[in-house]
Amino acid sequence: MPVPVILDCDPGHDDAFNILLAAAHPSVDLLAITTVAGNQTLEKTTLNARRVCEAAGIRGVPIAAGAAGPLHARPQGVLVAEHIHGSSGLDGPSWDAWESGPGAGFGHGQPTVPQDPRDALTLLRETLTGHPAPVTLVPTGPLTNIATLLLAHPRLTDRIERIVLMGGSVERGNTTPAAEFNILCDPEAADIVFGCGVPVTMFGLNATHQVRATPEVLGRLTALGTPLSRLCVELLTYFASTYREVYGFDAPPLHDPLTVAHLIDPSLVSLVRAAVRVELTGTWTRGATVVDLDGVTGLPPNAEVGMDVDADGFWDLIVEAVRVLGSA
């Protein structure tokens, strides 16, 4: 049976590919998409989720906007990753041109895939209570929406099969020396999620940096020869340029789709059980995920943590997803 999934995301280049993978693969039943501020503002990430669904022909999946900022306001305002994802959050393609182009089915820079009138919390609650089986939550941005759900409806934990998230690292961060972006955006929310008692699987930078969009990958996507594949190449080309400029990477890591790829094929990533705690107060380490791989703290494991990745198998899934959706 397909795994029932809700994606909670902040599109974002890598989030876009996670939406494609979840929608394309028969092993996943994509029930809903909720959005959160992160890679860009909430307004932009919600628009981007609609844009991706429009471009890929994904219909009938409700998209609802969630938290516009963290649980507790930051003195410096909401953290976004414009230096990586651009002013739109999905820079690279000319979206106005794409959205008014032949066969696109919409124009004037606005997709026809609607935004659900419910907010993310309501959509999460109604989807969890209305589905006959427990649902897997897949958050790939700041964890504010998921923490809000857990705080508002603690009895719904029995409707959550597991939480499979992208965030953190067993090593160093990417936004501060210690903290990865998603966790740093809302450390208090992350602390709630890791401590909620629902099974958590974490894919951090140590794992996601193993799946980089090399020129070979771009060549495979280009060879598909569809409008969707060209859009994907444009997205990855822009993503590559910012990762090269900011981090010096020769190819950008496609972080978020490792979550859904794991649900499709658990053999793609090795997992270890470990105690994971989120640093909330450190002057230099706030937002860090402290992963006790060696059991030195004596704390009980509360998460599975992704380690070694079959990158070739991962990219096979991504390319196939783009092929399937692009030929529909």
SERO-4910 file (N, C-alpha, C, O; in steps of 0.05 Angstrom, whole numbers):
BEGIN
 pado doro    nc1    nc2    nc3   cac1   cac2   cac3    cc1    cc2    cc3    oc1    oc2    oc3
  Met    A     17    -24      0      0      0      0     18     25      0     38     25     13
  Pro    A      9     46    -15     25     71    -14     25     83     14      6     80     29
  Val    A     47     97     20     50    110     45     35    137     44     41    154     27
  Pro    A     15    141     61      1    167     61     19    188     74     30    185     95
  Val    A     22    211     59     42    231     66     30    259     65     14    265     47
  Ile    A     38    276     84     34    304     82     61    317     80     78    313     98
  Leu    A     66    333     60     91    348     57     87    375     71     67    389     65
  Asp    A    106    382     88    106    409    101    132    422     92    153    413     99
  Cys    A    130    443     76    154    452     61    156    482     58    137    497     65
  Asp    A    179    491     48    184    520     44    197    524     17    219    534     15
  Pro    A    184    516     -5    196    516    -32    208    543    -40    194    563    -39
  Gly    A    234    545    -47    256    526    -45    259    506    -68    241    491    -75
  His    A    285    507    -79    292    490   -101    290    460    -94    278    445   -109
  Asp    A    302    452    -72    301    424    -65    274    415    -56    266    392    -62
  Asp    A    258    432    -43    230    425    -37    214    420    -62    197    402    -63
  Ala    A    220    435    -83    205    431   -108    209    403   -119    189    390   -127
  Phe    A    233    393   -118    238    365   -127    225    345   -108    218    323   -117
  Asn    A    223    351    -83    209    333    -65    180    331    -71    168    309    -69
  Ile    A    167    353    -78    139    352    -87    136    335   -112    118    318   -113
  Leu    A    154    338   -131    153    322   -155    156    292   -149    141    276   -159
  Leu    A    175    285   -132    180    257   -125    156    245   -111    147    223   -117
  Ala    A    144    260    -92    121    250    -77     97    246    -94     81    227    -90
  Ala    A     93    264   -113     70    262   -131     73    241   -152     53    229   -161
  Ala    A     97    235   -160    102    217   -183    103    188   -175     95    171   -191
  His    A    112    181   -151    118    153   -146     93    139   -134     80    149   -116
  Pro    A     88    115   -144     64    100   -135     66     91   -106     46     83    -94
  Ser    A     90     91    -94     93     83    -66     84    104    -47     83     99    -23
  Val    A     78    128    -57     71    150    -39     43    160    -47     37    164    -70
  Asp    A     26    165    -27      0    177    -30      2    205    -19     -1    209      6
  Leu    A      5    225    -36      9    252    -27    -19    264    -21    -35    270    -39
  Leu    A    -24    267      5    -51    276     14    -54    306     15    -75    316      9
  Ala    A    -32    320     21    -34    349     25     -6    361     25     14    347     30
  Ile    A     -5    387     20     20    403     22     14    427     40     -5    442     35
  Thr    A     30    431     61     28    455     77     55    470     74     76    458     70
  Thr    A     53    496     77     77    513     72     83    529     97     66    534    115
  Val    A    108    537     99    119    552    122    140    571    111    152    566     91
  Ala    A    143    594    125    165    612    118    191    598    124    194    584    144
  Gly    A    210    602    106    237    590    110    255    599     88    269    620     91
  Asn    A    256    584     66    273    592     44    265    620     34    282    635     24
  Gln    A    240    626     35    230    653     30    206    658     48    199    642     65
  Thr    A    194    681     45    171    688     61    148    668     56    148    654     36
  Leu    A    129    668     74    106    649     71     91    654     45     83    635     32
  Glu    A     86    679     39     72    685     14     86    673    -10     73    662    -28
  Lys    A    113    675    -11    128    665    -34    130    634    -33    128    622    -55
  Thr    A    134    622    -10    136    593    -10    109    580    -17    109    559    -30
  Thr    A     87    593    -10     61    582    -17     56    585    -47     46    566    -60
  Leu    A     63    608    -58     61    611    -87     78    591   -101     70    579   -121
  Asn    A    102    586    -91    120    567   -104    110    539   -104    113    524   -123
  Ala    A     97    531    -82     85    504    -81     64    501   -103     62    481   -116
  Arg    A     48    522   -106     27    522   -127     40    522   -155     31    508   -173
  Arg    A     62    537   -158     76    538   -184     86    510   -192     84    501   -215
  Val    A     99    497   -173    110    470   -178     88    451   -186     90    436   -205
  Cys    A     66    451   -171     43    433   -177     32    439   -205     25    421   -220
  Glu    A     30    465   -211     19    473   -238     38    462   -260     28    450   -279
  Ala    A     63    467   -257     82    459   -277     83    429   -282     87    420   -304
  Ala    A     78    414   -260     80    385   -262     53    372   -266     51    347   -268
  Gly    A     31    387   -268      5    376   -272     -6    362   -247    -22    343   -250
  Ile    A      2    371   -224     -7    359   -199    -32    373   -190    -31    396   -182
  Arg    A    -54    359   -191    -80    370   -185    -93    354   -162    -87    331   -158
  Gly    A   -111    367   -147   -126    353   -127   -111    349   -101   -121    336    -83
  Val    A    -88    361    -98    -73    360    -72    -76    387    -59    -65    407    -69
  Pro    A    -90    389    -37    -94    415    -24    -67    427    -15    -50    413     -4
  Ile    A    -65    454    -18    -41    468    -10    -50    491      9    -65    508      1
  Ala    A    -40    490     34    -49    510     54    -25    523     66     -4    511     71
  Ala    A    -27    549     71     -6    565     83     -6    563    113    -27    562    126
  Gly    A     18    561    125     20    558    153     34    582    167     25    605    164
  Ala    A     55    576    181     68    596    198     85    615    182    101    607    165
  Ala    A     82    641    187     97    662    174    123    668    189    139    684    179
  Gly    A    128    655    211    152    660    227    153    639    249    135    623    252
  Pro    A    175    639    265    178    619    286    159    622    309    144    642    311
  Leu    A    159    602    326    142    602    350    146    627    367    128    639    377
  His    A    171    635    369    179    658    385    193    678    367    212    671    353
  Ala    A    184    703    366    195    722    348    225    726    352    234    727    375
  Arg    A    239    729    330    268    735    330    272    765    330    257    779    316
  Pro    A    290    775    346    295    804    346    302    815    319    295    838    312
  Gln    A    316    799    303    324    807    276    304    801    254    310    805    231
  Gly    A    281    791    262    260    784    242    262    755    232    278    740    242
  Val    A    246    749    212    244    722    202    269    716    184    276    732    167
  Leu    A    282    694    189    305    686    174    296    673    148    280    655    148
  Val    A    307    683    125    302    670     99    329    665     85    349    675     94
  Ala    A    328    648     64    352    640     50    353    651     22    357    637      3
  Glu    A    349    678     20    349    690     -6    376    688    -20    377    687    -45
  His    A    397    686     -5    424    684    -17    428    657    -31    446    654    -47
  Ile    A    411    638    -25    412    611    -38    389    608    -58    394    598    -80
  His    A    365    616    -51    342    610    -68    332    634    -83    313    631    -99
  Gly    A    344    657    -79    336    680    -95    313    695    -84    300    687    -64
  Ser    A    306    717    -97    285    735    -87    257    722    -88    239    729    -72
  Ser    A    253    703   -107    227    690   -109    226    665    -91    204    655    -85
  Gly    A    249    654    -83    251    628    -70    254    606    -90    261    584    -82
  Leu    A    248    611   -115    252    591   -137    264    605   -161    254    603   -183
  Asp    A    285    620   -157    298    634   -179    310    615   -199    317    592   -192
  Gly    A    314    625   -223    325    609   -245    307    611   -269    315    624   -289
  Pro    A    284    598   -269    265    600   -291    253    628   -292    252    642   -271
  Ser    A    244    637   -315    227    660   -317    199    651   -313    185    642   -332
  Trp    A    189    654   -288    163    643   -282    140    656   -298    121    643   -305
  Asp    A    142    682   -302    121    695   -318    120    684   -346     98    679   -356
  Ala    A    143    679   -358    144    668   -385    134    639   -384    118    631   -401
  Trp    A    142    624   -364    134    596   -362    103    595   -358     90    578   -371
  Glu    A     93    612   -341     65    610   -333     46    620   -355     22    614   -354
  Ser    A     57    635   -374     40    644   -396     47    631   -422     37    638   -444
  Gly    A     65    611   -421     75    598   -445     55    578   -456     35    571   -443
  Pro    A     61    568   -480     43    548   -493     40    523   -475     60    511   -466
  Gly    A     16    515   -472     11    490   -457     11    493   -427      5    474   -413
  Ala    A     19    516   -417     21    519   -388     -6    521   -375    -10    512   -352
  Gly    A    -25    532   -389    -53    533   -378    -58    556   -360    -80    557   -348
  Phe    A    -40    574   -357    -45    597   -340    -26    619   -347     -7    615   -362
  Gly    A    -31    644   -337    -15    666   -345    -14    688   -323    -24    685   -301
  His    A     -1    710   -331      1    733   -313     15    726   -287     10    738   -266
  Gly    A     33    706   -287     49    700   -264     35    687   -241     46    684   -219
  Gln    A     10    677   -246     -5    664   -224    -14    637   -234    -28    635   -254
  Pro    A     -7    616   -219    -17    589   -226    -47    586   -221    -58    601   -204
  Thr    A    -59    568   -235    -88    562   -230    -92    542   -208   -114    540   -197
  Val    A    -71    527   -200    -74    509   -177    -80    527   -153    -64    545   -147
  Pro    A   -102    522   -139   -110    541   -118    -96    537    -92    -84    516    -86
  Gln    A    -97    558    -76    -89    555    -48   -114    548    -32   -135    560    -36
  Asp    A   -112    528    -15   -134    519      1   -142    542     20   -125    555     32
  Pro    A   -168    546     24   -177    568     42   -171    562     72   -170    580     88
  Arg    A   -166    537     79   -159    530    106   -130    538    112   -114    540     93
  Asp    A   -123    543    137    -95    546    144    -82    519    147    -96    499    148
  Ala    A    -56    519    150    -41    494    151    -49    477    175    -52    453    172
  Leu    A    -53    490    198    -61    474    222    -87    460    218    -90    437    225
  Thr    A   -106    474    206   -132    461    201   -130    439    181   -141    417    185
  Leu    A   -115    443    159   -111    422    139    -97    398    151   -105    375    146
  Leu    A    -77    403    167    -63    380    180    -82    365    198    -83    340    197
  Arg    A    -96    379    215   -115    366    233   -136    350    218   -141    327    225
  Glu    A   -149    362    199   -171    349    185   -161    325    168   -175    305    165
  Thr    A   -136    328    157   -126    305    141   -118    282    159   -124    259    153
  Leu    A   -106    288    182    -99    267    201   -124    252    212   -124    228    213
  Thr    A   -144    268    219   -168    255    231   -185    242    210   -200    223    216
  Gly    A   -184    251    185   -201    240    164   -190    217    149   -205    203    136
  His    A   -164    212    152   -152    190    137   -155    164    152   -152    164    177
  Pro    A   -161    142    139   -166    117    154   -141    105    168   -144     90    186
  Ala    A   -118    112    159    -93    102    171    -76    125    181    -78    147    171
  Pro    A    -58    120    200    -39    140    208    -23    151    185    -17    136    166
  Val    A    -16    176    186     -3    190    164     26    197    171     32    203    194
  Thr    A     44    195    151     71    204    155     74    233    148     67    242    126
  Leu    A     85    249    167     91    277    162    119    280    152    138    269    163
  Val    A    123    296    131    149    300    119    155    329    118    150    343     98
  Pro    A    166    340    140    173    369    140    201    373    129    220    359    138
  Thr    A    204    392    111    230    397     99    237    427    101    255    436     86
  Gly    A    225    441    119    231    469    124    233    472    154    235    452    169
  Pro    A    231    496    164    229    501    193    205    485    204    185    481    191
  Leu    A    208    476    229    188    456    240    165    470    255    152    457    271
  Thr    A    160    495    249    140    510    263    112    499    260     98    496    280
  Asn    A    104    492    236     77    481    232     73    455    248     52    450    260
  Ile    A     93    437    247     91    412    260     90    415    291     74    402    304
  Ala    A    107    433    301    106    438    330     79    451    338     69    444    359
  Thr    A     69    469    322     43    481    328     21    460    329      4    461    347
  Leu    A     22    441    310      2    419    311      5    403    336    -16    397    349
  Leu    A     29    396    344     33    379    368     25    394    393     14    382    412
  Leu    A     29    420    394     20    436    417    -10    439    419    -22    437    440
  Ala    A    -22    444    395    -51    449    395    -67    423    397    -89    423    409
  His    A    -57    401    387    -73    376    386    -55    352    394    -49    335    378
  Pro    A    -47    352    420    -29    330    428    -41    302    425    -26    283    423
  Arg    A    -67    300    425    -79    274    423    -78    263    394    -84    240    390
  Leu    A    -70    280    375    -68    270    348    -42    255    342    -37    246    320
  Thr    A    -25    252    362      0    238    357     -5    209    348     12    197    334
  Asp    A    -27    197    357    -33    170    349    -42    168    320    -45    146    309
  Arg    A    -48    191    307    -54    192    279    -30    198    261    -32    198    237
  Ile    A     -7    201    274     18    206    260     35    180    260     43    172    282
  Glu    A     39    169    237     55    144    236     84    150    244     96    135    260
  Arg    A     95    171    232    123    179    238    128    206    226    112    216    210
  Ile    A    150    219    234    158    244    223    185    240    210    205    233    224
  Val    A    187    245    184    211    242    169    220    270    160    207    281    142
  Leu    A    241    280    171    248    308    167    275    312    155    293    296    158
  Met    A    278    335    140    304    344    132    312    368    150    298    388    152
  Gly    A    334    365    164    344    386    181    366    376    199    369    352    203
  Gly    A    382    395    208    404    388    227    427    375    213    430    376    188
  Ser    A    445    364    229    469    350    220    482    336    243    478    344    266
  Val    A    497    315    237    513    302    258    541    316    258    558    310    275
  Glu    A    545    334    240    571    347    238    568    377    242    557    386    262
  Arg    A    576    393    222    574    423    225    549    433    211    535    418    198
  Gly    A    543    459    215    520    471    203    526    483    176    547    480    165
  Asn    A    505    497    166    509    511    140    500    541    142    504    556    123
  Thr    A    489    548    165    480    576    168    497    589    190    503    613    188
  Thr    A    503    575    211    524    581    230    543    557    230    536    536    219
  Pro    A    567    560    242    585    536    242    572    512    255    579    489    249
  Ala    A    552    516    273    540    494    287    512    486    277    504    463    280
  Ala    A    498    505    265    469    501    260    462    500    231    472    516    215
  Glu    A    445    481    224    433    479    197    409    498    196    397    504    216
  Phe    A    403    507    171    383    528    167    356    522    179    345    538    194
  Asn    A    344    499    172    317    493    180    314    493    211    294    503    221
  Ile    A    333    481    224    332    480    254    337    508    266    323    515    285
  Leu    A    356    523    254    362    549    265    338    568    262    335    586    279
  Cys    A    322    565    241    299    583    238    280    581    261    267    601    268
  Asp    A    277    558    274    259    555    296    268    532    314    257    510    314
  Pro    A    289    537    330    300    515    347    279    505    367    279    481    373
  Glu    A    263    523    378    243    514    397    223    494    385    215    475    397
  Ala    A    215    500    360    197    481    346    211    454    342    199    433    346
  Ala    A    236    455    334    251    430    330    253    414    355    251    390    355
  Asp    A    258    428    378    260    415    404    234    400    410    234    378    421
  Ile    A    211    413    404    185    400    409    182    375    392    172    355    401
  Val    A    189    377    367    186    355    348    203    331    357    193    308    358
  Phe    A    228    336    363    246    314    371    237    301    398    244    278    403
  Gly    A    223    316    414    215    306    440    186    297    442    176    292    464
  Cys    A    172    295    419    143    290    420    135    261    424    112    256    430
  Gly    A    153    243    421    147    215    425    139    200    400    138    175    400
  Val    A    133    214    379    127    202    353    154    193    341    174    208    344
  Pro    A    156    171    327    181    163    314    191    184    295    176    193    277
  Val    A    216    193    298    228    213    281    251    202    266    268    188    277
  Thr    A    252    208    240    276    202    224    287    228    213    272    244    201
  Met    A    312    232    218    326    258    211    346    253    189    363    236    190
  Phe    A    343    269    168    363    270    147    376    297    148    365    318    139
  Gly    A    401    298    158    416    323    161    436    327    139    437    312    120
  Leu    A    451    348    142    470    356    121    491    334    115    500    331     93
  Asn    A    498    319    136    518    298    132    508    277    111    524    266     97
  Ala    A    482    273    110    470    255     90    464    269     64    471    259     43
  Thr    A    452    293     66    442    305     41    465    316     24    461    319      0
  His    A    487    322     36    510    331     20    521    309      2    539    314    -15
  Gln    A    512    285      5    521    263    -12    505    261    -38    512    245    -55
  Val    A    483    277    -41    467    275    -65    469    302    -79    452    320    -76
  Arg    A    489    305    -96    494    330   -109    486    329   -139    491    309   -152
  Ala    A    475    351   -148    465    352   -176    489    358   -194    494    381   -201
  Thr    A    503    338   -202    527    340   -219    519    346   -248    496    343   -255
  Pro    A    539    355   -264    533    358   -293    521    333   -305    505    335   -324
  Glu    A    529    310   -296    517    285   -307    488    283   -301    472    275   -318
  Val    A    480    291   -277    451    291   -270    436    311   -287    415    304   -298
  Leu    A    447    335   -291    434    354   -308    432    344   -336    412    349   -350
  Gly    A    452    329   -345    451    317   -372    428    297   -375    415    296   -395
  Arg    A    424    281   -354    403    261   -355    375    275   -356    357    266   -371
  Leu    A    372    297   -341    347    311   -341    343    325   -368    321    325   -379
  Thr    A    364    337   -379    362    350   -405    353    331   -426    338    338   -444
  Ala    A    364    307   -425    358    286   -446    329    278   -446    319    267   -466
  Leu    A    314    284   -424    285    277   -425    270    294   -445    250    285   -456
  Gly    A    279    319   -449    268    335   -471    240    345   -467    226    349   -487
  Thr    A    231    348   -443    203    358   -438    204    386   -426    225    394   -415
  Pro    A    182    400   -427    182    426   -413    188    424   -384    202    441   -373
  Leu    A    178    403   -370    183    400   -342    213    395   -337    224    406   -318
  Ser    A    225    378   -353    254    372   -349    270    397   -354    290    402   -340
  Arg    A    263    414   -373    278    439   -378    275    457   -354    294    471   -346
  Leu    A    251    458   -343    247    475   -319    264    465   -296    276    481   -282
  Cys    A    266    439   -292    282    427   -271    312    434   -275    326    440   -256
  Val    A    321    433   -300    349    440   -305    354    469   -299    375    476   -288
  Glu    A    335    487   -306    338    515   -300    339    520   -269    355    536   -260
  Leu    A    323    505   -255    323    508   -226    350    499   -214    362    512   -198
  Leu    A    360    476   -223    385    465   -213    409    482   -222    428    484   -207
  Thr    A    407    493   -245    429    510   -255    432    535   -237    454    543   -230
  Tyr    A    409    547   -230    410    570   -211    420    561   -184    438    574   -172
  Phe    A    410    539   -174    417    528   -148    447    523   -147    461    528   -127
  Ala    A    458    512   -169    487    507   -171    503    533   -169    524    534   -156
  Ser    A    493    554   -181    508    579   -181    510    591   -153    531    601   -146
  Thr    A    488    590   -138    489    601   -111    506    583    -92    520    594    -75
  Tyr    A    504    557    -95    520    540    -78    550    543    -84    567    540    -66
  Arg    A    556    548   -109    584    552   -117    594    579   -104    616    580    -94
  Glu    A    577    599   -106    585    625    -96    587    626    -66    606    638    -55
  Val    A    568    615    -52    566    617    -23    583    596     -9    597    603     11
  Tyr    A    583    571    -19    596    550     -4    620    538    -19    635    522     -8
  Gly    A    624    546    -44    646    535    -60    641    506    -69    660    492    -76
  Phe    A    616    497    -69    609    470    -79    612    469   -109    605    488   -123
  Asp    A    621    446   -119    622    442   -148    596    433   -159    591    435   -183
  Ala    A    577    424   -142    550    416   -150    533    419   -125    542    413   -103
  Pro    A    507    427   -129    490    433   -105    478    407    -94    470    390   -109
  Pro    A    476    405    -68    462    382    -55    432    386    -56    422    408    -50
  Leu    A    418    365    -64    389    367    -65    377    355    -39    368    332    -39
  His    A    378    371    -18    373    361      9    346    347     12    345    323     19
  Asp    A    324    361      7    298    353     17    287    327      6    275    312     21
  Pro    A    291    320    -20    280    296    -30    291    270    -18    280    248    -23
  Leu    A    312    272     -2    322    248     11    300    237     30    300    213     35
  Thr    A    283    254     40    261    244     58    242    225     43    238    203     52
  Val    A    231    234     21    212    218      6    226    194     -7    215    173     -9
  Ala    A    251    198    -16    266    176    -28    269    153     -8    267    130    -15
  His    A    273    160     17    275    140     38    249    125     42    249    101     45
  Leu    A    226    139     40    201    126     43    196    106     19    184     85     23
  Ile    A    205    114     -4    202     97    -28    220     73    -26    211     50    -32
  Asp    A    245     77    -19    265     55    -18    282     59      7    302     73      6
  Pro    A    275     46     29    290     50     54    319     41     52    336     49     69
  Ser    A    326     25     32    354     15     29    373     37     19    397     34     20
  Leu    A    362     60     10    379     81     -1    396     95     20    418    105     13
  Val    A    388     95     44    402    109     65    405     91     90    385     81     99
  Ser    A    429     88    100    432     74    125    425     92    148    430    116    148
  Leu    A    412     80    169    403     95    192    415     85    217    421     61    220
  Val    A    420    103    236    428     95    263    409    107    283    400    130    279
  Arg    A    404     93    305    388    104    326    405    120    345    427    111    353
  Ala    A    396    144    352    413    161    369    395    180    385    372    186    377
  Ala    A    406    190    407    393    212    421    400    238    407    423    244    402
  Val    A    380    253    400    384    279    387    371    301    404    348    299    412
  Arg    A    387    321    410    377    344    425    383    369    409    403    371    395
  Val    A    366    389    412    369    415    399    380    435    418    368    439    440
  Glu    A    401    449    411    413    469    429    396    495    426    392    506    405
  Leu    A    387    504    449    369    528    450    382    553    461    372    575    455
  Thr    A    403    550    475    414    574    490    443    580    484    452    601    493
  Gly    A    457    564    470    486    568    466    491    594    451    478    600    431
  Thr    A    511    609    460    518    634    447    526    630    418    519    645    400
  Trp    A    542    608    414    552    603    387    539    578    375    545    572    351
  Thr    A    522    564    389    513    538    380    482    536    379    472    514    374
  Arg    A    468    558    383    438    556    382    430    545    355    440    553    334
  Gly    A    411    526    356    401    513    332    416    488    324    408    475    305
  Ala    A    437    482    338    453    458    331    437    433    339    423    433    360
  Thr    A    439    412    323    428    386    332    452    370    343    471    364    329
  Val    A    450    364    369    470    348    383    463    319    381    444    310    394
  Val    A    478    304    364    471    276    358    491    258    372    515    259    366
  Asp    A    481    243    391    498    226    407    502    199    394    489    179    401
  Leu    A    520    198    374    524    173    359    537    152    375    534    128    370
  Asp    A    552    159    396    567    139    411    554    133    438    566    118    454
  Gly    A    531    144    444    517    138    468    531    149    493    527    137    515
  Val    A    546    170    491    562    179    514    545    194    534    553    196    558
  Thr    A    521    204    526    505    219    545    488    201    562    478    209    584
  Gly    A    483    177    553    466    159    568    436    164    563    419    151    574
  Leu    A    430    184    546    403    191    539    391    169    520    406    159    503
  Pro    A    366    163    523    354    143    505    352    154    477    346    178    473
  Pro    A    355    137    457    352    146    429    324    156    424    304    144    433
  Asn    A    321    178    410    294    189    403    291    194    374    271    205    365
  Ala    A    311    184    357    309    189    329    326    168    314    346    158    324
  Glu    A    318    164    289    336    150    270    349    172    254    337    192    246
  Val    A    375    169    249    391    190    236    404    179    210    417    158    211
  Gly    A    399    192    188    410    183    162    441    187    161    451    207    171
  Met    A    454    167    150    483    168    149    494    164    120    499    184    107
  Asp    A    497    140    111    508    135     84    486    132     63    466    119     68
  Val    A    490    145     40    470    147     19    479    134     -7    502    137    -15
  Asp    A    460    119    -19    464    110    -46    456    132    -65    432    134    -73
  Ala    A    475    149    -73    469    172    -89    458    165   -117    440    178   -127
  Asp    A    469    144   -129    460    136   -155    430    127   -154    415    135   -172
  Gly    A    423    112   -134    396    103   -132    377    127   -127    355    127   -137
  Phe    A    386    146   -111    370    170   -106    365    185   -132    342    192   -138
  Trp    A    385    190   -148    381    205   -173    365    190   -193    351    202   -210
  Asp    A    366    163   -193    349    147   -210    319    154   -204    303    156   -222
  Leu    A    313    156   -178    285    162   -170    277    190   -179    255    194   -189
  Ile    A    295    210   -176    289    237   -184    284    239   -214    265    251   -223
  Val    A    302    228   -229    300    230   -259    275    216   -268    261    226   -286
  Glu    A    268    193   -256    244    179   -264    219    195   -257    200    195   -273
  Ala    A    219    208   -235    196    225   -227    192    247   -247    169    252   -255
  Val    A    213    260   -255    211    282   -275    202    270   -302    186    283   -316
  Arg    A    211    247   -309    202    234   -334    172    228   -333    158    234   -352
  Val    A    163    216   -311    135    208   -309    117    232   -310     98    233   -325
  Leu    A    123    253   -294    106    276   -293    107    292   -319     88    304   -328
  Gly    A    131    293   -331    134    308   -356    121    296   -380    116    310   -400
  Ser    A    116    270   -379    104    256   -402     74    252   -398     61    241   -416
  Ala    A     63    261   -375     35    256   -369     18    274   -387     -7    273   -385
***
